[in-house]
Amino acid sequence: MAPPEKMSAADFDYIRNMVRDQAAIVLEVGKEYLVESRLLTLARKEGLNTVSSLVTQLRAAPGGPLQRKVVDAMTTNETSFFRDLHPFETLRKAIIPAAMERRKVERQLNIWCGAASTGQEPYSIMMLIHEHFQELLGWNFRFVATDLSSEVLARAKAGRFSQLEVNRGLPAPLLVKHFMRHGMEWEIREDIRKRVEFRELNLIREWPVMPSMDIVFLRNVLIYFDADTKRQILGRIRRLLRPGGCLVLGGAETTLGLDDNYERVVVDRTTFYRVRAV
Ligand SMILES: C[S@@+](CC[C@H](N)C(=O)[O-])C[C@H]1O[C@@H](n2cnc3c(N)ncnc32)[C@H](O)[C@@H]1O
């Protein structure tokens, strides 16, 4: 089979600008190969043979449903259960106990997972709560999980995972306890699935009404944005956090140099952030 034609510089620029505008994702020059291979997969799904015909369709109807599919295709949805492990240890040992202590009178606590991808991260947190903080389930407790991509959210909501996905990071006892086998897939228990409110939310657009938060997980998404966008998002999260509330970022992400209103807290191997008291 002939190799696919190379994407033109004009098409790459068009896609790059559109994705930046719609999702703030920065596609550096040099990422042509990545863009091309993702778009080719999408083009074939859409019944087209080439990336250039896909871009031609997109140019003809900007803002249409194809645009959304292209943006979805450009998101990196890499995730796994208990990714990096130590943030979940710190959640168990320090962050949730302190949040429950702060909120024990109201018996009301909110958690937001802001780039939930296919659901492994919010479900890891929910399993941890089931294992160690049963009391919280009897509180007025809300867990909101959001993502830009409707495609990954649909998968997250369904709560079904392949053998390969459950092999990545999920301890066998938790698999046995919290999942049921469905043919080739594993489905998370309904009581866990139903506690998570999955919603679409583009971090750079207007947010739907969100409750004040005690804990925000926003891991491995700021890395795709430029400094200004990171700064704006960190500011908006700061305003959503309750006093003492915590923000957990990915290992390669920080508030340092972007927003001085956060203080850095280090527990064991985990760094998380709290709004500085004024
Ligand atoms: C690499 S995954 C991280 C998943 C999970 N937080 C983790 O660390 O395993 C990044 C996620 O961010 C989402 N994303 C990218 N741009 C976004 C935006 N502008 N608003 C909201 N979510 C976005 C993608 O759809 C993707 O699911």
The ligand as an SDF file (V2000), in Angstrom:
LIG
                    3D

 27 29  0  0  0  0  0  0  0  0999 V2000
   -3.7580   12.9030   29.3970 C   0  0  0  0  0  0  0  0  0  0  0  0
   -5.4570   12.9350   29.8660 S   0  0  0  0  0  0  0  0  0  0  0  0
   -5.3140   12.9600   31.6400 C   0  0  0  0  0  0  0  0  0  0  0  0
   -6.3120   12.0430   32.3020 C   0  0  0  0  0  0  0  0  0  0  0  0
   -6.1810   11.9250   33.8150 C   0  0  0  0  0  0  0  0  0  0  0  0
   -6.3690   13.2080   34.4540 N   0  0  0  0  0  0  0  0  0  0  0  0
   -4.8580   11.3230   34.1960 C   0  0  0  0  0  0  0  0  0  0  0  0
   -3.9740   12.0590   34.6540 O   0  0  0  0  0  0  0  0  0  0  0  0
   -4.6760   10.1150   34.0330 O   0  0  0  0  0  0  0  0  0  0  0  0
   -5.8890   14.6390   29.4430 C   0  0  0  0  0  0  0  0  0  0  0  0
   -7.3930   14.8640   29.3310 C   0  0  0  0  0  0  0  0  0  0  0  0
   -7.6080   16.2750   29.2610 O   0  0  0  0  0  0  0  0  0  0  0  0
   -8.6850   16.5180   28.3870 C   0  0  0  0  0  0  0  0  0  0  0  0
   -8.6090   17.9010   27.8760 N   0  0  0  0  0  0  0  0  0  0  0  0
   -7.7700   18.4210   26.9380 C   0  0  0  0  0  0  0  0  0  0  0  0
   -8.0350   19.7180   26.7120 N   0  0  0  0  0  0  0  0  0  0  0  0
   -9.0590   20.0500   27.5400 C   0  0  0  0  0  0  0  0  0  0  0  0
   -9.8010   21.2490   27.7530 C   0  0  0  0  0  0  0  0  0  0  0  0
   -9.5420   22.3770   27.0780 N   0  0  0  0  0  0  0  0  0  0  0  0
  -10.7970   21.2110   28.6750 N   0  0  0  0  0  0  0  0  0  0  0  0
  -11.0780   20.0810   29.3630 C   0  0  0  0  0  0  0  0  0  0  0  0
  -10.4170   18.9180   29.1920 N   0  0  0  0  0  0  0  0  0  0  0  0
   -9.4210   18.8990   28.2800 C   0  0  0  0  0  0  0  0  0  0  0  0
   -8.5360   15.4640   27.2880 C   0  0  0  0  0  0  0  0  0  0  0  0
   -9.7560   15.2230   26.6150 O   0  0  0  0  0  0  0  0  0  0  0  0
   -8.0100   14.2670   28.0790 C   0  0  0  0  0  0  0  0  0  0  0  0
   -9.0320   13.3680   28.4050 O   0  0  0  0  0  0  0  0  0  0  0  0
  1  2  1  0
  2  3  1  0
  2 10  1  0
  3  4  1  0
  4  5  1  0
  5  6  1  0
  5  7  1  0
  7  8  2  0
  7  9  1  0
 10 11  1  0
 11 12  1  0
 11 26  1  0
 12 13  1  0
 13 14  1  0
 13 24  1  0
 14 15  1  0
 14 23  1  0
 15 16  2  0
 16 17  1  0
 17 18  1  0
 17 23  2  0
 18 19  1  0
 18 20  2  0
 20 21  1  0
 21 22  2  0
 22 23  1  0
 24 25  1  0
 24 26  1  0
 26 27  1  0
M  CHG  2   2   1   9  -1
M  END
$$$$
